[in-house]
Amino acid sequence: MERTQASEAWTRLNERQRAFLLAIDGASRTADADGWVLFSLDPVPSSGGPVTVLEGLRTAGWSTRGVRSTLRGLLDRSLIDTWYGLVRLPDGRLADRVRTRALDLGREAARTGRAGIRPQRDRNSDTNSDRDRDIDRGRGRGRGRAGAQGEP
């Protein structure tokens, strides 16, 4: 896997997606034989400390609102895989369970993020996001979009 692919994947994530990916990848030490980690369990059994990746994120100050869309964003980028199911708790109740695992690109992107590696961008490339953003705001070099729509 190329480092540039992982670093580009990392830079396209928002702060919340980065935190979730790092937490999922970091939980790999508790993974089962197939690499799955327990992401969430609802209701959470009362025990001492975080028992899931989500509880660890909540303890670190991340909101639980939008969890599914955050996971979906990581899944759509082929960084993680998810599995939804039920599990019986020791007290006999059924609980919704979500398991996740970081895929190869996700693990490499998380390593890239931890190392602080930035993607190398071609200065002459049309995909330079800072340049494109400036042009969209009418501050680009050359013609850009300023004046194109009757603006002074």
TIVEX-703550 format. One record per atom (N, C-alpha, C, CB): atom name; x, y, z. Coordinates in Angstrom, 1 decimal, m for minus. Each point is the difference from the previous one (the first is absolute). Glycine has a CB too. Layout:
% TIVEX-703550
> atome; xx; yy; zz
> CA; X; Y; Z
...
END
This chain:
% TIVEX-703550
> atome; xx; yy; zz
> N; 0.8; m1.2; 0.0
> CA; m0.8; 1.2; 0.0
> C; 0.9; 1.2; 0.0
> CB; m1.9; m1.2; 1.2
> N; 1.6; 2.2; m2.1
> CA; 0.8; 1.2; m0.1
> C; m0.3; 0.9; 1.2
> CB; 0.1; m0.2; m2.5
> N; 1.0; 0.8; 3.0
> CA; m0.2; 1.0; 1.1
> C; m0.8; 1.2; m0.4
> CB; 2.2; m0.8; 0.9
> N; m2.1; 1.2; m2.2
> CA; m0.7; 1.1; m0.5
> C; m1.5; m0.2; 0.1
> CB; 1.9; 0.6; m1.5
> N; m2.4; m1.8; 1.1
> CA; m1.4; m0.4; 0.1
> C; m0.5; 0.1; 1.4
> CB; 0.3; m1.5; m2.0
> N; 0.5; 1.0; 3.0
> CA; m0.5; 0.1; 1.4
> C; 0.1; 1.4; 0.5
> CB; 0.8; m2.3; 0.3
> N; 0.2; 3.1; m0.7
> CA; 0.0; 1.4; 0.5
> C; m1.1; 0.8; m0.6
> CB; 2.5; m0.2; 0.3
> N; m2.8; 0.0; m1.6
> CA; m1.1; 0.7; m0.6
> C; m1.3; m0.4; 0.7
> CB; 1.2; 0.1; m2.2
> N; m1.4; m1.4; 2.5
> CA; m1.2; m0.4; 0.7
> C; m0.1; 0.7; 1.3
> CB; 0.1; m2.2; m1.1
> N; 1.0; 2.3; 1.8
> CA; 0.0; 0.7; 1.4
> C; m0.3; 1.4; m0.2
> CB; 1.7; m1.6; 0.8
> N; m1.2; 2.3; m1.7
> CA; m0.2; 1.5; m0.1
> C; m1.5; 0.3; m0.4
> CB; 2.4; 0.3; m0.6
> N; m3.0; m1.3; 0.0
> CA; m1.4; 0.3; m0.5
> C; m1.0; m0.2; 1.2
> CB; 0.6; m0.8; m2.3
> N; m0.2; 0.2; 3.4
> CA; m0.8; m0.2; 1.1
> C; m0.2; 1.2; 0.9
> CB; 0.7; m2.4; 0.0
> N; m1.9; 2.6; 0.6
> CA; m0.1; 1.1; 0.9
> C; 0.5; m0.4; 1.4
> CB; m2.0; 0.9; m1.3
> N; 2.0; 0.0; 2.2
> CA; 0.6; m0.3; 1.3
> C; m0.7; m1.1; 0.7
> CB; 0.7; 2.4; 0.2
> N; m2.0; m2.5; m0.2
> CA; m0.7; m1.0; 0.6
> C; 0.3; m1.4; m0.6
> CB; m1.9; 1.7; 0.5
> N; 1.9; m1.8; m1.8
> CA; 0.3; m1.2; m0.7
> C; 1.4; m0.5; 0.3
> CB; m1.6; 0.6; m1.8
> N; 2.5; 0.4; 1.9
> CA; 1.4; m0.4; 0.4
> C; 0.0; m0.6; 1.4
> CB; 0.9; 1.8; m1.4
> N; m1.6; m1.2; 2.3
> CA; 0.0; m0.5; 1.4
> C; m0.6; m1.4; 0.1
> CB; m0.2; 2.4; 0.8
> N; m0.9; m2.6; m1.6
> CA; m0.6; m1.3; 0.0
> C; 0.9; m1.1; m0.6
> CB; m2.2; 1.1; m0.2
> N; 2.9; m0.7; m0.9
> CA; 0.9; m1.0; m0.7
> C; 1.1; m0.3; 0.9
> CB; m0.6; 0.9; m2.2
> N; 1.2; 0.1; 2.9
> CA; 1.1; m0.3; 0.9
> C; m0.4; m0.9; 1.2
> CB; 1.0; 2.2; m0.6
> N; m2.2; m2.0; 1.1
> CA; m0.6; m0.8; 1.1
> C; m0.2; m1.4; m0.5
> CB; m1.1; 2.0; 1.0
> N; 0.5; m2.2; m2.1
> CA; m0.2; m1.3; m0.6
> C; 1.3; m0.7; m0.2
> CB; m2.2; 0.7; m1.1
> N; 3.1; m0.1; 0.5
> CA; 1.3; m0.6; m0.3
> C; 0.8; m0.3; 1.3
> CB; 0.1; 1.2; m2.2
> N; m0.2; m0.2; 3.1
> CA; 0.7; m0.2; 1.3
> C; m0.6; m1.1; 0.9
> CB; 0.5; 2.4; m0.1
> N; m1.8; m2.8; m0.2
> CA; m0.6; m1.1; 0.8
> C; 0.4; m1.3; m0.5
> CB; m1.9; 1.5; 0.5
> N; 2.7; m1.6; m1.5
> CA; 0.3; m1.3; m0.7
> C; 0.6; m1.0; 1.0
> CB; 0.3; 1.2; m2.2
> N; 0.3; m0.7; 3.3
> CA; 0.6; m0.9; 1.0
> C; m1.1; m0.9; 0.7
> CB; 1.9; 1.6; 0.3
> N; m3.1; m1.1; m0.4
> CA; m1.1; m0.8; 0.6
> C; m0.9; m0.7; m1.1
> CB; 0.0; 1.6; 1.9
> N; 0.6; m1.6; m3.1
> CA; m0.8; m0.6; m1.1
> C; m0.1; m1.6; 0.1
> CB; 0.7; 1.9; m1.4
> N; m1.7; m2.4; 0.9
> CA; m0.1; m1.5; m0.1
> C; 0.9; m0.5; m1.1
> CB; m2.4; 0.1; 0.9
> N; 2.3; m1.4; m1.2
> CA; 0.9; m0.6; m0.9
> C; m0.2; 0.6; m1.5
> CB; m0.1; m2.1; 1.4
> N; m1.1; 2.6; m1.7
> CA; m0.2; 0.5; m1.3
> C; 0.2; 1.5; m0.1
> CB; m1.6; m1.8; m0.3
> N; 2.1; 2.4; 1.4
> CA; 0.3; 1.5; 0.0
> C; m1.2; 0.9; 0.5
> CB; 1.6; m0.5; m1.8
> N; m2.7; m0.1; 2.2
> CA; m1.1; 0.8; 0.4
> C; 0.2; 0.5; 1.4
> CB; m1.5; m1.3; m1.5
> N; 1.0; 2.6; 1.8
> CA; 0.0; 0.5; 1.3
> C; m1.4; 0.5; 0.3
> CB; 2.4; 0.7; m0.1
> N; m2.8; m0.7; 1.4
> CA; m1.3; 0.4; 0.4
> C; m0.1; 1.5; 0.0
> CB; m0.2; m2.1; 1.4
> N; m0.5; 2.6; m2.3
> CA; m0.1; 1.5; m0.1
> C; m1.1; 0.5; 0.9
> CB; 0.7; m0.1; m2.4
> N; m1.9; m0.5; 2.5
> CA; m1.0; 0.5; 0.9
> C; m0.9; m1.1; 0.4
> CB; 0.1; 2.2; m1.0
> N; m0.7; m2.0; 2.1
> CA; m0.9; m1.0; 0.6
> C; m1.1; 0.8; 0.7
> CB; 1.9; m1.8; 0.3
> N; m3.1; 1.6; m0.6
> CA; m1.1; 0.7; 0.5
> C; m1.1; m0.9; 0.5
> CB; 0.6; 2.0; m1.5
> N; m0.9; m2.1; 2.8
> CA; 0.6; 0.8; 1.1
> C; 1.3; m0.5; 0.4
> CB; m2.3; 0.6; 0.8
> N; 3.1; 0.3; m0.3
> CA; 1.4; m0.4; 0.5
> C; m0.2; m0.6; 1.4
> CB; 1.1; 1.9; m1.4
> N; m0.5; m3.0; 1.6
> CA; 0.0; m0.6; 1.3
> C; 0.8; 0.8; 1.0
> CB; m0.2; m2.3; m1.0
> N; m0.2; 2.4; 2.2
> CA; 0.7; 0.8; 1.0
> C; 1.3; m0.8; 0.4
> CB; m2.1; 1.1; 0.8
> N; 3.2; m0.5; m1.2
> CA; 1.3; m0.6; 0.4
> C; 1.0; 1.2; 0.3
> CB; m0.4; m2.1; m1.4
> N; 1.5; 1.8; 1.8
> CA; 1.0; 1.1; 0.3
> C; 0.7; 0.5; m1.2
> CB; 0.2; m1.0; 2.3
> N; m0.5; 2.1; m2.9
> CA; 0.7; 0.5; m1.1
> C; m0.6; m0.3; m1.4
> CB; 2.0; m0.1; 1.4
> N; m1.4; 0.7; m2.4
> CA; m0.6; m0.2; m1.4
> C; 0.2; m1.4; m0.4
> CB; 0.5; 2.3; m0.5
> N; m1.6; m2.9; 0.0
> CA; 0.0; m1.4; m0.5
> C; 0.0; 0.0; m1.5
> CB; m1.1; m0.8; 2.1
> N; 0.9; 1.9; m2.7
> CA; m0.1; 0.1; m1.5
> C; 0.8; 1.2; m0.5
> CB; m2.3; m1.1; 0.1
> N; 2.5; 1.1; m1.4
> CA; 0.7; 1.1; m0.7
> C; m0.8; 1.3; 0.2
> CB; 1.0; m1.6; m1.7
> N; m2.3; 1.5; 1.5
> CA; m0.9; 1.1; 0.2
> C; 0.1; 0.6; 1.4
> CB; m1.5; m0.9; m1.8
> N; 1.5; 0.1; 2.8
> CA; 0.1; 0.5; 1.4
> C; 1.3; 0.7; 0.2
> CB; m1.5; m1.9; 0.8
> N; 2.5; 1.4; m1.4
> CA; 1.3; 0.6; 0.1
> C; 0.0; 1.4; m0.7
> CB; 1.1; m2.2; 0.1
> N; m1.8; 2.3; m1.2
> CA; m0.1; 1.3; m0.7
> C; m0.8; 0.9; 0.8
> CB; 0.2; m1.1; m2.2
> N; m1.3; 0.6; 2.8
> CA; m0.9; 0.9; 0.8
> C; 0.8; 0.5; 1.2
> CB; m2.0; m1.3; m0.7
> N; 2.8; 0.4; 1.4
> CA; 0.8; 0.4; 1.1
> C; 1.0; 1.1; m0.4
> CB; m0.2; m2.3; 1.0
> N; 0.7; 2.2; m2.3
> CA; 0.9; 1.0; m0.5
> C; m0.7; 1.3; m0.4
> CB; 1.5; m1.8; m0.8
> N; m2.8; 1.9; 0.9
> CA; m0.7; 1.2; m0.3
> C; m0.8; 0.1; m1.3
> CB; 1.7; 1.0; 1.4
> N; m1.7; m2.1; m2.1
> CA; m0.7; 0.0; m1.3
> C; m1.5; m0.3; 0.2
> CB; 2.1; m0.7; m1.2
> N; m2.9; 1.4; 0.5
> CA; m1.5; m0.3; 0.1
> C; m0.4; m1.3; m0.7
> CB; m0.3; 2.5; 0.1
> N; m0.7; m3.1; 0.4
> CA; m0.5; m1.2; m0.7
> C; m1.0; 0.3; m1.1
> CB; 0.3; m1.2; 2.1
> N; m0.6; 2.5; m2.3
> CA; m0.9; 0.4; m1.1
> C; 0.7; m0.2; m1.3
> CB; m1.2; 1.7; 1.5
> N; 0.6; m2.2; m2.5
> CA; 0.6; m0.2; m1.3
> C; 1.0; m1.1; m0.2
> CB; m0.4; 2.4; m0.2
> N; 0.3; m3.4; 1.2
> CA; 0.9; m1.1; m0.1
> C; m0.1; m0.8; m1.3
> CB; 0.0; m0.1; 2.5
> N; m1.2; m0.2; m2.8
> CA; m0.3; m0.8; m1.2
> C; 0.5; 0.7; m1.3
> CB; m2.0; m1.0; 1.1
> N; 1.8; 2.3; m1.2
> CA; 0.5; 0.7; m1.2
> C; 1.5; 0.1; 0.0
> CB; m2.1; 1.3; 0.0
> N; 2.7; m1.2; 1.2
> CA; 1.5; 0.0; 0.1
> C; 0.6; m1.3; m0.5
> CB; m0.1; 1.7; 1.9
> N; m0.5; m2.8; m1.4
> CA; 0.4; m1.3; m0.4
> C; m0.2; m0.2; m1.5
> CB; m0.5; m0.9; 2.3
> N; m0.7; 1.4; m2.7
> CA; m0.3; m0.2; m1.5
> C; 1.1; 0.7; m0.8
> CB; m2.5; m0.1; 0.5
> N; 2.9; 1.3; m0.1
> CA; 1.0; 0.7; m0.7
> C; 1.3; m0.7; m0.1
> CB; m1.0; 2.1; 0.7
> N; 1.4; m2.8; 0.4
> CA; 1.2; m0.8; 0.0
> C; m0.2; m1.3; m0.9
> CB; 0.6; 0.9; 2.3
> N; m1.8; m1.5; m2.2
> CA; m0.3; m1.2; m0.8
> C; 0.0; 0.4; m1.5
> CB; m1.4; m0.9; 1.9
> N; 0.8; 2.0; m2.3
> CA; m0.1; 0.4; m1.4
> C; 1.4; 0.2; m0.6
> CB; m2.2; 1.0; 0.5
> N; 3.2; m0.6; 0.4
> CA; 1.4; 0.2; m0.5
> C; 0.8; m1.3; 0.1
> CB; m0.2; 2.4; 0.7
> N; m0.4; m3.5; m0.4
> CA; 0.7; m1.3; 0.1
> C; 1.1; 0.1; 1.1
> CB; m0.6; m0.5; m2.4
> N; 0.3; 1.2; 3.5
> CA; 1.0; 0.1; 1.1
> C; m0.3; m1.0; 1.1
> CB; 0.4; 2.4; m0.6
> N; m1.7; m2.7; 0.8
> CA; m0.5; m0.9; 1.0
> C; m1.0; m1.0; m0.6
> CB; 0.5; 1.7; 1.8
> N; m0.9; m2.7; m1.0
> CA; m1.1; m0.9; m0.3
> C; m0.8; 0.0; 1.3
> CB; 1.3; m1.4; m1.7
> N; m2.6; 1.3; 1.5
> CA; m0.9; m0.1; 1.2
> C; m0.9; m1.2; m0.1
> CB; 0.0; 2.5; 0.2
> N; m0.5; m2.9; 1.0
> CA; m0.9; m1.1; 0.1
> C; m1.0; 0.3; 1.1
> CB; 1.8; m1.7; m0.7
> N; m3.1; 1.6; 0.4
> CA; m1.1; 0.3; 1.0
> C; m0.6; m1.3; 0.4
> CB; m0.4; 2.3; m1.0
> N; 0.1; m2.5; 2.2
> CA; m0.7; m1.2; 0.5
> C; m0.5; 0.2; 1.4
> CB; 1.5; m1.4; m1.5
> N; m1.9; 0.3; 2.1
> CA; m0.5; m0.1; 1.4
> C; 0.9; m0.9; 0.8
> CB; m2.4; 0.4; m0.7
> N; 2.5; m0.1; 2.0
> CA; 0.7; m0.9; 0.9
> C; m0.8; m0.1; 1.3
> CB; 2.3; 0.7; m1.0
> N; m2.2; m1.8; 1.6
> CA; m0.7; m0.2; 1.3
> C; 1.0; 0.4; 1.2
> CB; m1.5; m1.9; m1.0
> N; 1.0; 2.8; 1.8
> CA; 0.8; 0.4; 1.1
> C; 0.0; m1.0; 1.2
> CB; m0.5; 2.4; m0.6
> N; 1.4; m2.3; 1.5
> CA; 0.0; m1.0; 1.1
> C; m1.3; m0.1; 0.8
> CB; 2.4; 0.4; 0.2
> N; m3.1; 0.8; m0.1
> CA; m1.3; 0.0; 0.7
> C; m1.2; m0.5; m0.8
> CB; 0.9; 1.9; 1.3
> N; m0.6; m2.4; m2.6
> CA; m1.1; m0.5; m0.8
> C; m0.6; 0.9; m1.0
> CB; m0.4; m1.5; 1.8
> N; 0.7; 2.8; m1.7
> CA; m0.6; 1.0; m0.9
> C; 0.8; m0.1; m1.4
> CB; m0.7; 1.5; 1.9
> N; 0.0; m1.1; m2.9
> CA; 0.6; 0.1; m1.4
> C; 0.5; 1.4; m0.1
> CB; m1.5; m1.8; m1.0
> N; 2.6; 2.0; 0.3
> CA; 0.6; 1.3; m0.2
> C; 0.4; 0.1; m1.5
> CB; 0.8; 0.2; 2.4
> N; m1.0; 1.0; m3.0
> CA; 0.5; 0.3; m1.3
> C; 1.5; 0.0; 0.1
> CB; m2.1; 1.3; m0.7
> N; 2.8; m1.9; m0.3
> CA; 1.4; 0.0; 0.0
> C; 0.5; 0.4; m1.3
> CB; 0.1; m1.8; 1.7
> N; 0.9; 2.7; m1.7
> CA; 0.7; 0.4; m1.2
> C; 1.5; m0.3; 0.1
> CB; m1.7; 1.9; m0.4
> N; 2.2; m2.7; m0.6
> CA; 1.4; m0.3; 0.0
> C; 0.6; 0.7; m1.2
> CB; m0.4; m2.3; 1.2
> N; 1.7; 2.7; m1.0
> CA; 0.7; 0.6; m1.1
> C; 1.4; m0.6; m0.1
> CB; m1.4; 2.2; 0.3
> N; 2.0; m1.9; m1.5
> CA; 1.4; m0.4; m0.1
> C; 0.6; 1.0; m1.1
> CB; m0.4; m2.5; 0.7
> N; 1.6; 2.9; m0.5
> CA; 0.7; 0.8; m0.9
> C; 0.5; m0.9; m1.2
> CB; 0.7; 1.7; 1.8
> N; m1.0; m1.3; m3.0
> CA; 0.5; m0.7; m1.1
> C; 1.5; 0.5; m0.3
> CB; m2.4; m0.2; m1.0
> N; 3.0; m0.4; 0.0
> CA; 1.4; 0.3; m0.2
> C; 0.3; 1.5; m0.3
> CB; 0.2; m2.3; m1.0
> N; m1.1; 2.9; 0.2
> CA; 0.2; 1.4; m0.3
> C; m0.3; 0.8; 1.3
> CB; m0.6; m0.3; m2.4
> N; m0.3; m0.1; 3.2
> CA; m0.3; 0.7; 1.2
> C; 1.1; m0.1; 1.0
> CB; m2.4; m0.5; m0.3
> N; 3.0; m0.6; 0.4
> CA; 1.2; m0.2; 1.0
> C; 1.1; 0.9; m0.5
> CB; m0.7; m2.4; 0.5
> N; 1.0; 2.4; m1.8
> CA; 1.1; 0.8; m0.5
> C; m0.3; 1.5; 0.1
> CB; 0.5; m1.8; m1.6
> N; m1.8; 2.2; 1.4
> CA; m0.4; 1.4; 0.2
> C; 0.2; 0.4; 1.4
> CB; m1.6; m0.2; m1.9
> N; 1.2; m0.7; 2.9
> CA; 0.1; 0.4; 1.4
> C; 1.5; 0.1; 0.3
> CB; m2.1; m1.2; 0.5
> N; 3.0; 0.3; m1.0
> CA; 1.4; 0.1; 0.3
> C; 0.5; 1.4; m0.6
> CB; 0.3; m2.5; m0.1
> N; m0.7; 2.8; m1.1
> CA; 0.4; 1.3; m0.6
> C; m0.4; 1.1; 0.9
> CB; m0.3; m1.0; m2.3
> N; m1.0; 1.0; 2.8
> CA; m0.4; 1.1; 0.9
> C; 0.7; 0.1; 1.3
> CB; m2.2; m0.3; m1.0
> N; 2.6; m0.9; 1.5
> CA; 0.8; 0.1; 1.3
> C; 1.4; 0.5; m0.3
> CB; m1.3; m2.0; 0.9
> N; 1.8; 1.7; m2.1
> CA; 1.4; 0.5; m0.3
> C; 0.0; 1.5; m0.5
> CB; 0.6; m2.4; m0.5
> N; m1.8; 2.9; 0.2
> CA; m0.1; 1.4; m0.5
> C; 0.5; 0.1; m1.4
> CB; 0.3; 0.8; 2.4
> N; m0.3; m1.8; m3.2
> CA; 0.5; 0.1; m1.4
> C; m1.1; 0.7; m0.8
> CB; 1.3; m2.2; 0.3
> N; m0.8; 3.1; m1.1
> CA; m0.9; 0.8; m0.9
> C; 0.2; m0.5; m1.4
> CB; 0.2; 2.0; 1.4
> N; m1.3; m2.0; m2.2
> CA; 0.2; m0.5; m1.4
> C; 0.8; 1.0; m0.8
> CB; m2.2; m1.2; 0.1
> N; 2.9; 0.7; m1.1
> CA; 0.8; 0.9; m0.9
> C; m1.0; 0.4; m1.1
> CB; 2.3; m1.1; 0.6
> N; m2.4; 2.4; m0.8
> CA; m0.9; 0.5; m1.1
> C; 0.8; 0.6; m1.1
> CB; m1.8; 0.3; 1.7
> N; 1.4; m0.5; m2.9
> CA; 0.6; 0.7; m1.1
> C; m0.4; 1.4; 0.0
> CB; 0.1; m2.2; m1.3
> N; 0.9; 3.1; 1.3
> CA; m0.3; 1.4; 0.0
> C; m0.8; 0.5; m1.2
> CB; 2.0; 0.3; 1.3
> N; m1.8; m1.0; m2.4
> CA; m0.7; 0.4; m1.3
> C; m1.3; m0.8; m0.2
> CB; 2.3; 0.5; m0.9
> N; m2.7; m1.3; 1.9
> CA; m1.1; m0.8; m0.2
> C; m1.3; 0.8; 0.1
> CB; 1.3; m2.0; 0.9
> N; m2.3; 1.6; m1.7
> CA; m1.3; 0.7; 0.2
> C; m0.8; m0.5; 1.2
> CB; 0.0; 0.3; m2.5
> N; 0.5; m1.4; 3.2
> CA; m0.7; m0.5; 1.1
> C; 0.5; 0.6; 1.3
> CB; m0.3; m2.1; m1.2
> N; 1.1; 3.2; 1.1
> CA; 0.4; 0.7; 1.2
> C; m1.2; 0.6; 0.7
> CB; 2.3; 0.4; m1.0
> N; m2.7; m0.9; 2.2
> CA; m1.2; 0.4; 0.6
> C; 0.0; 1.4; 0.5
> CB; m0.4; m2.3; 0.6
> N; 1.6; 2.8; m0.1
> CA; 0.1; 1.4; 0.4
> C; m0.3; 1.0; m1.2
> CB; 1.6; m0.7; 1.9
> N; m0.9; 0.4; m3.0
> CA; m0.2; 0.8; m1.2
> C; m1.4; 0.0; m0.5
> CB; 2.4; m0.5; m0.6
> N; m3.0; m0.7; 0.6
> CA; m1.4; m0.1; m0.5
> C; m1.0; 0.7; 1.0
> CB; 0.6; m2.2; m1.0
> N; m0.3; 2.2; 2.3
> CA; m0.9; 0.7; 0.9
> C; 0.2; 1.5; m0.2
> CB; 0.2; m1.9; 1.7
> N; 1.0; 2.4; m1.9
> CA; 0.2; 1.4; m0.2
> C; m0.7; 0.4; m1.3
> CB; 2.2; m0.1; 1.2
> N; m2.1; m0.7; m2.3
> CA; m0.7; 0.4; m1.2
> C; m1.5; 0.0; 0.2
> CB; 1.8; m1.0; m1.3
> N; m2.4; 0.1; 2.0
> CA; m1.4; 0.0; 0.3
> C; m0.4; 1.2; 0.8
> CB; 0.0; m2.5; 0.0
> N; 0.9; 3.0; 0.8
> CA; m0.3; 1.3; 0.7
> C; 0.3; 1.2; m0.7
> CB; 0.4; m1.3; 2.1
> N; 0.1; 1.2; m3.4
> CA; 0.2; 1.1; m0.8
> C; 1.4; 0.6; 0.3
> CB; m2.4; 0.4; m0.1
> N; 3.3; m1.1; 0.7
> CA; 1.3; 0.6; 0.3
> C; 1.1; m0.8; m0.7
> CB; m0.8; 0.7; 2.2
> N; 0.5; m1.4; m3.2
> CA; 1.0; m0.8; m0.7
> C; 0.8; 0.9; m1.0
> CB; m1.5; m2.0; 0.2
> N; 2.6; 1.3; m0.6
> CA; 0.9; 0.7; m1.0
> C; m0.7; 0.0; m1.4
> CB; 2.1; m0.7; 1.3
> N; m1.6; 1.6; m2.1
> CA; m0.6; 0.0; m1.4
> C; m1.4; 0.4; 0.0
> CB; 1.6; m1.8; m0.6
> N; m2.4; 1.2; m0.2
> CA; m1.4; 0.4; m0.2
> C; m0.8; m0.5; 1.2
> CB; 0.2; m0.1; m2.4
> N; 0.0; m1.1; 2.9
> CA; m0.8; m0.5; 1.1
> C; m1.5; 0.1; m0.3
> CB; 1.8; 0.6; 1.6
> N; m2.6; m0.3; m0.6
> CA; m1.4; 0.2; m0.1
> C; m0.4; 1.4; 0.2
> CB; m0.4; m2.4; 0.7
> N; 1.3; 3.2; m0.2
> CA; m0.3; 1.4; 0.4
> C; m0.4; 0.7; m1.3
> CB; 1.5; 0.0; 2.0
> N; m2.6; 0.7; m2.0
> CA; m0.4; 0.7; m1.2
> C; m0.8; m0.8; m1.0
> CB; 1.9; 1.5; 0.4
> N; m1.8; m2.8; m0.3
> CA; m0.7; m0.8; m1.0
> C; m1.5; 0.0; 0.1
> CB; 2.0; m1.4; 0.1
> N; m2.5; 1.8; 1.1
> CA; m1.5; 0.0; 0.1
> C; m0.5; 1.4; 0.2
> CB; 0.1; m2.3; 1.0
> N; 0.6; 3.3; m1.6
> CA; m0.4; 1.4; 0.1
> C; 0.5; 0.7; 1.3
> CB; m2.0; m0.7; m1.3
> N; 2.9; 0.0; 2.0
> CA; 0.6; 0.6; 1.2
> C; 1.1; 1.0; m0.4
> CB; m0.6; m2.0; 1.4
> N; 0.8; 3.1; m0.7
> CA; 1.1; 0.9; m0.4
> C; 1.4; m0.6; 0.1
> CB; m1.5; 1.8; 0.8
END
